[in-house]
Amino acid sequence: MFQYVIDNEGRVWTAGSRELHRHFGYPQPDFDLVDYAVRNFGCIHVRMHGTAMRIRLSPGAIGQKAVAATARMMIDDLCDRYVFEFGMTSPYLEIVSNLNDALARLEAFRDVVELRCGSIVVGEELSLGRLRHPKRRQLRDLIKEWKSRRGFLTRDLLAPFQAPGLVGRTIMTRIARGGARVEYFGPRLDVYEPGWSLSVVGRYLCEQPDPEYGESSARGYEEVALAERPRLELVDAVIRTPGRRPLRSRYERLLLPWKAADGTTFVSGASVVRTRFSVGIDR
């Protein structure tokens, strides 16, 4: 197993080496120098174990140069999974299997994301061609349902979402003069308090406990209603709920325009979570 220590200047040292010991002024340490460096100097400890990369750090203490050097290592040595370890007194682990999500998680540990005020950080439109990937099978099955129905809804608004298994992760909105009004909010979209998904029905989608996130989220539904075409997005959002820590959520969202028999326009949003975690971990 290979082990490295990345300091706040982005320099990479071999863990346990004489050079590392001299760098910190302890030629013959009688204590765990790596743990000391991570805890007190914002260093990042990287261990390579088979096809996994284990990354130990102190949230909020690491600098941009250390993050950049660690990111380069993650890109150069692609792994099947990335294990983040933090919390020195009682270590806590997070496992991420996708490189892009792991890089986003690493950046979040700098706490920079908390300064972004709760709005969508990134709302990147993706090519619908990406639905061919096996990990997006549910969204691919949903758009097939949409095509087979030619975008028309029956009285059972949720029927197209049953077979793909996305009922619990879908929002259905009716496009009204004031914006996107919620007809259904899937219970698995549980970023707010229990029962909120029922209380929001009949209200506008922008009316969420985090108003900035609500307005940003609703805007996509309204734009798809105007464009009358599907949209696949990668959303990277920080959601702030009163009384809770900010929640960073990265998910792919497939927005689809629908028409009812009476000509009413609906827009659905079905999402698949990539990563979700609290922002601002106790040290």
Rosetta blueprint (number, residue, H / E / L):
1 M L
2 F E
3 Q E
4 Y E
5 V E
6 I E
7 D L
8 N L
9 E L
10 G L
11 R L
12 V E
13 W E
14 T E
15 A L
16 G L
17 S L
18 R H
19 E H
20 L H
21 H H
22 R H
23 H H
24 F L
25 G L
26 Y L
27 P L
28 Q L
29 P L
30 D L
31 F L
32 D L
33 L H
34 V H
35 D H
36 Y H
37 A H
38 V H
39 R H
40 N H
41 F H
42 G L
43 C L
44 I E
45 H E
46 V E
47 R E
48 M E
49 H E
50 G L
51 T L
52 A E
53 M E
54 R E
55 I E
56 R E
57 L L
58 S L
59 P L
60 G L
61 A L
62 I L
63 G L
64 Q H
65 K H
66 A H
67 V H
68 A H
69 A H
70 T H
71 A H
72 R H
73 M H
74 M H
75 I H
76 D H
77 D L
78 L L
79 C L
80 D L
81 R E
82 Y E
83 V E
84 F E
85 E E
86 F E
87 G L
88 M L
89 T L
90 S L
91 P L
92 Y E
93 L E
94 E E
95 I E
96 V E
97 S L
98 N L
99 L H
100 N H
101 D H
102 A H
103 L H
104 A H
105 R H
106 L H
107 E H
108 A H
109 F L
110 R L
111 D L
112 V H
113 V H
114 E H
115 L H
116 R H
117 C L
118 G L
119 S L
120 I E
121 V E
122 V E
123 G E
124 E E
125 E E
126 L E
127 S L
128 L H
129 G H
130 R H
131 L H
132 R H
133 H L
134 P H
135 K H
136 R H
137 R H
138 Q H
139 L H
140 R H
141 D H
142 L H
143 I H
144 K H
145 E H
146 W H
147 K H
148 S H
149 R L
150 R L
151 G L
152 F E
153 L L
154 T L
155 R L
156 D L
157 L L
158 L L
159 A H
160 P H
161 F H
162 Q H
163 A L
164 P L
165 G L
166 L L
167 V H
168 G H
169 R H
170 T E
171 I E
172 M E
173 T E
174 R E
175 I E
176 A E
177 R L
178 G L
179 G E
180 A E
181 R E
182 V E
183 E E
184 Y E
185 F E
186 G L
187 P L
188 R L
189 L L
190 D L
191 V L
192 Y L
193 E L
194 P L
195 G L
196 W H
197 S H
198 L H
199 S H
200 V L
201 V L
202 G L
203 R L
204 Y E
205 L L
206 C L
207 E L
208 Q L
209 P L
210 D L
211 P H
212 E H
213 Y H
214 G H
215 E H
216 S H
217 S H
218 A H
219 R H
220 G H
221 Y H
222 E H
223 E H
224 V H
225 A H
226 L H
227 A H
228 E L
229 R L
230 P L
231 R E
232 L E
233 E E
234 L E
235 V E
236 D E
237 A E
238 V E
239 I E
240 R L
241 T L
242 P L
243 G L
244 R L
245 R L
246 P L
247 L E
248 R E
249 S E
250 R E
251 Y E
252 E E
253 R E
254 L E
255 L E
256 L E
257 P E
258 W E
259 K E
260 A L
261 A L
262 D L
263 G L
264 T L
265 T E
266 F E
267 V E
268 S E
269 G E
270 A E
271 S E
272 V E
273 V E
274 R E
275 T E
276 R E
277 F E
278 S E
279 V L
280 G L
281 I L
282 D L
283 R L
